[in-house]
Amino acid sequence: MSYRAARLAATALIAVAAVWAGAKVYSVHTAARAREAGIAVPAGEASAPTSSDFAAPLADVPPPPVKIPEHLPNFSLNDGQGRPTPISAWSGKSLVLNFWATWCPPCRREIPLLEALQSEWAGQDVEVVGIAVDRRDEVARFAEELKITYPLLIGEQDALDVAAAFGVQTPVFPFTVFTDRRGEVVALFMGELHRRQADLILSVVKNLNQDQLQLNDARRVIAEGLSGLKAKSAG
């Protein structure tokens, strides 16, 4: 395998942390690449969305070190009205948990895709839940402006604690967690999610829910599929 092909494969494999509990994935990227793919916490003031927020190519993703749990952690955050809402409210559904913030342009670019996924997969017991690490007033303003219809959970330090429970101690936003109907963590995708990546992961989650795959096989299929998408994009 050539150096270039090996590098492409390695980059795509670490883009999704679809591994069993206790595994660690490390990557070193340049600061320029990091700026393309996501925004590190903490961040500055909220900024209004612009048209450029909603069009961007696939970018390399700089994941921080992670130690991912086998199962969905039990946690509770406030909803948009300030009511404590446990994640168990969606027990029995496959979840797409998207960690984001209003000041993060890549997060805002994902919102139309997340809306589409919510609509397309709702009949298959898939629920998109946005987890906003931000102030509630800012989130409410953006949710109205961007017409977000999927449920939102909101927090500041408590939401960062939830990110840490998924093994993401130093978040780079956005990142997205995919679980199956049993609450098993199937994949953790660092950086901006695109349609091809989302469709790949959710199709594997569907097969897992139908007992057509075992969990470790599902994680392997996702990692290999993302590697192929990254190589095709680079070519």
C-alpha positions in Angstrom: 0.0 0.0 0.0 1.4 3.4 -0.9 2.0 6.1 1.7 -0.8 8.2 0.3 -3.3 5.4 0.3 -2.3 4.4 3.8 -2.7 8.0 5.1 -6.2 8.3 3.5 -7.3 5.0 5.1 -6.0 6.0 8.5 -7.6 9.4 8.4 -11.0 8.0 7.6 -10.8 5.2 10.2 -10.2 7.7 13.0 -13.0 10.0 11.7 -15.4 7.6 13.3 -14.7 6.2 16.8 -16.7 3.0 16.3 -14.8 0.9 18.8 -15.5 -1.0 22.0 -15.2 0.5 25.4 -11.7 1.1 26.5 -10.3 1.6 23.0 -8.5 4.9 22.4 -8.1 6.7 19.1 -5.4 9.4 18.7 -4.7 11.8 15.9 -2.5 14.8 15.3 -3.6 17.3 12.7 -2.5 20.8 11.8 -4.3 23.9 13.2 -5.5 24.7 9.7 -7.2 21.3 9.3 -8.8 21.7 12.7 -10.3 25.0 11.7 -11.8 23.4 8.6 -13.5 20.5 10.4 -14.7 21.8 13.7 -14.3 24.3 16.5 -12.7 23.6 19.8 -14.3 24.5 23.1 -14.4 27.1 24.6 -15.6 29.5 22.0 -16.5 33.2 21.8 -19.8 35.1 21.4 -22.7 33.6 19.4 -22.7 34.7 15.8 -25.6 34.8 13.3 -25.7 32.2 10.5 -24.6 33.2 7.0 -25.2 31.6 3.7 -21.7 30.1 3.7 -22.6 28.2 6.8 -24.6 25.8 4.7 -22.2 24.7 2.0 -18.9 23.1 2.7 -16.9 20.1 1.3 -15.9 17.0 3.3 -12.9 18.0 5.5 -10.4 16.0 7.5 -11.6 15.6 11.1 -9.2 16.2 14.0 -10.6 13.9 16.8 -9.4 14.4 20.3 -8.5 11.3 22.3 -11.6 9.4 23.2 -12.6 6.4 25.4 -16.1 5.5 24.3 -18.6 3.7 26.5 -20.3 0.5 25.4 -23.7 1.8 26.2 -25.5 5.1 26.2 -24.7 6.9 29.5 -27.7 7.8 31.7 -28.0 11.6 31.8 -30.5 14.4 32.0 -30.4 18.0 30.6 -33.0 20.8 30.3 -35.1 21.1 27.2 -35.9 24.4 25.5 -38.4 25.3 28.2 -36.0 24.6 31.0 -37.6 21.3 31.9 -35.2 18.5 33.0 -35.4 15.7 30.4 -33.7 12.4 30.8 -32.2 10.7 27.7 -34.3 7.7 28.7 -37.3 9.6 27.3 -36.3 8.0 24.0 -35.7 4.5 25.3 -36.1 1.8 22.7 -35.2 4.2 19.8 -32.0 4.5 17.9 -30.5 7.9 18.6 -28.5 10.4 16.6 -27.1 12.7 19.3 -25.6 15.8 17.8 -23.4 17.9 20.0 -23.4 21.5 18.8 -23.3 25.2 19.7 -24.8 28.4 18.2 -21.4 30.0 17.6 -20.1 27.0 15.5 -20.6 27.4 11.7 -20.0 23.7 10.9 -22.7 22.9 13.5 -25.1 25.2 11.7 -24.3 23.6 8.4 -25.4 20.2 9.7 -28.9 21.4 10.8 -30.7 20.9 7.4 -29.2 17.4 7.2 -30.3 16.6 10.7 -33.8 17.9 9.9 -33.9 15.6 6.9 -32.7 12.6 8.8 -35.4 13.2 11.5 -38.1 13.2 8.8 -36.7 10.3 6.8 -35.9 7.9 9.7 -38.7 8.7 12.1 -40.8 5.8 10.9 -37.9 3.4 11.7 -37.7 4.5 15.4 -34.7 6.8 14.9 -34.7 10.0 16.8 -32.4 13.0 16.3 -31.7 14.9 19.5 -29.5 18.0 19.4 -27.4 18.6 22.5 -26.6 22.3 22.6 -23.6 23.3 24.7 -24.6 26.9 25.0 -26.9 29.4 26.8 -30.6 28.6 26.6 -31.6 32.1 25.3 -29.1 31.8 22.4 -30.3 28.3 21.5 -33.9 29.3 21.6 -33.2 32.2 19.2 -31.3 30.0 16.8 -33.8 27.2 17.0 -36.5 29.7 15.9 -34.4 31.3 13.2 -33.2 28.0 11.7 -36.6 26.3 12.2 -35.2 23.4 14.2 -38.0 20.9 14.8 -36.1 17.9 16.3 -35.8 17.9 20.1 -33.1 19.9 21.8 -31.4 19.4 25.1 -29.4 22.3 26.4 -26.6 22.9 29.0 -23.3 24.5 29.7 -21.0 22.7 32.1 -23.5 20.0 32.5 -23.6 19.4 28.8 -19.8 19.3 28.7 -20.0 16.7 31.4 -22.3 14.6 29.1 -19.7 14.9 26.3 -17.1 13.7 28.8 -19.3 10.7 29.6 -19.0 9.7 25.9 -15.2 9.9 26.3 -14.8 13.3 24.6 -12.9 15.2 27.3 -11.9 18.2 25.1 -14.8 18.6 22.6 -14.3 19.8 19.0 -17.8 20.7 17.8 -19.7 19.3 16.2 -19.7 15.6 17.0 -22.4 13.0 16.7 -23.1 9.8 18.6 -25.2 7.0 17.0 -26.8 4.3 19.1 -29.0 1.3 18.2 -32.4 0.5 19.7 -30.7 -1.3 22.7 -28.8 1.8 23.6 -25.4 0.4 22.4 -23.0 3.1 21.1 -22.4 2.1 17.5 -20.4 5.1 16.3 -19.0 8.4 17.4 -18.3 10.7 14.5 -16.1 13.7 15.1 -16.5 16.8 13.0 -19.1 17.9 10.5 -21.5 15.2 9.3 -22.4 14.9 5.7 -25.2 13.0 3.9 -23.1 10.1 2.6 -21.6 9.5 6.0 -25.0 9.7 7.8 -26.7 7.3 5.3 -23.9 4.8 5.7 -23.9 4.8 9.5 -27.7 4.7 9.7 -28.1 1.9 7.2 -25.7 -0.2 9.4 -27.6 0.7 12.5 -30.8 -0.5 10.7 -29.2 -3.8 10.0 -28.0 -4.0 13.6 -31.5 -3.3 14.9 -32.8 -6.1 12.6 -30.3 -8.5 14.1 -28.6 -8.9 10.7 -25.2 -7.8 12.2 -23.4 -8.1 15.5 -22.2 -4.9 17.2 -18.5 -5.5 16.5 -19.3 -6.3 12.8 -21.4 -3.2 12.5 -18.5 -1.0 13.8 -16.1 -2.6 11.4 -18.5 -2.1 8.4 -18.9 1.6 9.4 -15.1 2.1 9.7 -14.4 0.5 6.4 -17.3 2.3 4.7 -16.1 5.7 5.9 -12.6 4.9 4.8 -13.9 4.2 1.3 -15.9 7.5 1.3 -12.8 9.4 2.3 -10.6 7.8 -0.3 -13.3 8.5 -3.0 -13.6 12.1 -1.9 -9.8 12.6 -2.0 -9.6 11.0 -5.4 
